[in-house]
Amino acid sequence: MKKMLSLLLALVCLCLPLMAAAEEPITIDNIRSLVVGVDDPVEVKPGLTRPIINFDNAATTPALRPVVDEVNAKLLTYGSIGRGFSAKSNISTEIYEKTRDKVLHFTGASPDKYTVFYVNNTTDGLNKLASALITSKEDTVLCTRMEHHANDLSWRERCNVIYAEIARDGRIDYDEIEKKLKENKVKLVAVTAASNVTGYVTDVHRVAKLAHRYGAQIVVDGAQIVAHRAFSMKGATPEEDIDFFVFSAHKMYSPFGGGAVVGLTEELDKHMPAFYGGGMIKIVADNWVTWASAPKLYEAGSPNYPGVVGLGKAIEILEQVGFDAISAHEQALIRRLMDGLKKMDNIVIYGDSENISDRVGVVTFNFNDANSLLVAQRIANQGGATRRGAFCAHPYVWRLMNIPDDQLEWYVECTDGKTPGMIRVSFGIYNTEAEVDEFLGMVAEAVRSVRAKEDWDDLYEDFSESY
Ligand SMILES: Cc1ncc(COP(=O)(O)O)c(C=O)c1O
């Protein structure tokens, strides 16, 4: 009997670590429990402390616990990247380099054709690319009127930029892109993969095909796609392949800075960014320099190691959850929110609210009779997080709001509330239908309170004429 008992004990001891190692897979249904701080109460106003309903994920996403744990774990062996002589330096350098393979895999990019270089965020990546790829003020870049300022001004300030108008429903107009390509000698087409204002997803492979047909290359701003839809550099045919892709890690649950550019190795090696320092050279003499090749050429200075580790882990988790599940979940949330909003008086929902299959989880709206800044403030006071304004995509927002260019100068010196804007809801993978329902109640209460001029300040009189 004693022998049997000790055998059983030995068996249990043997199995326990195995059982612990077999962790529950991460899915769309259990991801919320892994989001740092999501259910922690915060003081939203004096006297009200509660968890926030965070519908501001297009701006930035909260951290995932496994991402934070991975960064902390990898800091135990942190050493200088690519520069040190030590075991820790070697370990860190290997992780740093191997994460490039994860990014290549995540973006369907072949290592034979593409190189990954790390950046601080999408803005940094687009500016680095622009500083490298634009070689003359006379170069022509074709943008769309849907672009975030990062994918507009980074070109506008360096060369000749022309724009493809958007379609009436706010979508990308592919015929307009082709027309502009036909009429001009375009070097690059710079287009967003998904809009941060309407969530419209661009068929970037269709744009790539058009760009290549007319001898241009394509740069895709991936900031709003990476946490929402599967993305591949590879199209159905080689003409549809993407040439450059840029994205930020903080929009995919890794808030340690960082992001990446995936680009054609051959092109990256032909150019260099206007950004100089250590790590990007072979030899520097008194009067001459020999430059390293990509990716080093694009990574001057000491790298952001936690950013890279976090990015690698975030990719792993998103791939595990799966983009089909993420997309289906988001579609359900958009539908529920739009259905609820449509029942409200004087509501304006921007973009197509019937056919939403080409929208990631972004919904923008206004009320004809209530200023959006005041409504957003009152939603925040109840514990709802949105964003209000023109979302760093002014030309697109003014178009959606029908505000002509010649009226804009008037707004330059205005206070925030008089500057027109919309309210934006943007979903993350962890948001729930119950949150949407509660949020709709907050919106209704906020609008009621603005219409009733509750807690009114004289200053607000100024706001009443505008959105
Ligand atoms: C479509 C789009 N592009 C670019 C950016 C800039 O990203 P980041 O602020 O991470 O540089 C954003 C940020 O909101 C965005 O939504």
The ligand as an SDF file (V2000), in Angstrom:
LIG
                    3D

 16 16  0  0  0  0  0  0  0  0999 V2000
   -3.9410   55.5600  -40.3860 C   0  0  0  0  0  0  0  0  0  0  0  0
   -2.8560   56.0500  -39.4780 C   0  0  0  0  0  0  0  0  0  0  0  0
   -1.6450   56.2800  -39.9840 N   0  0  0  0  0  0  0  0  0  0  0  0
   -0.6250   56.7140  -39.2300 C   0  0  0  0  0  0  0  0  0  0  0  0
   -0.7900   56.9410  -37.8870 C   0  0  0  0  0  0  0  0  0  0  0  0
    0.3580   57.4160  -37.0740 C   0  0  0  0  0  0  0  0  0  0  0  0
    0.7200   56.4240  -36.1530 O   0  0  0  0  0  0  0  0  0  0  0  0
    1.7350   56.7430  -34.9930 P   0  0  0  0  0  0  0  0  0  0  0  0
    1.1210   57.8210  -34.1760 O   0  0  0  0  0  0  0  0  0  0  0  0
    1.8790   55.4590  -34.2680 O   0  0  0  0  0  0  0  0  0  0  0  0
    2.9890   57.1860  -35.6250 O   0  0  0  0  0  0  0  0  0  0  0  0
   -2.0410   56.7210  -37.3090 C   0  0  0  0  0  0  0  0  0  0  0  0
   -2.2700   57.0050  -35.8810 C   0  0  0  0  0  0  0  0  0  0  0  0
   -3.3640   57.1290  -35.4110 O   0  0  0  0  0  0  0  0  0  0  0  0
   -3.0920   56.2520  -38.1200 C   0  0  0  0  0  0  0  0  0  0  0  0
   -4.3040   56.0120  -37.6190 O   0  0  0  0  0  0  0  0  0  0  0  0
  1  2  1  0
  2  3  1  0
  2 15  2  0
  3  4  2  0
  4  5  1  0
  5  6  1  0
  5 12  2  0
  6  7  1  0
  7  8  1  0
  8  9  2  0
  8 10  1  0
  8 11  1  0
 12 13  1  0
 12 15  1  0
 13 14  2  0
 15 16  1  0
M  END
$$$$
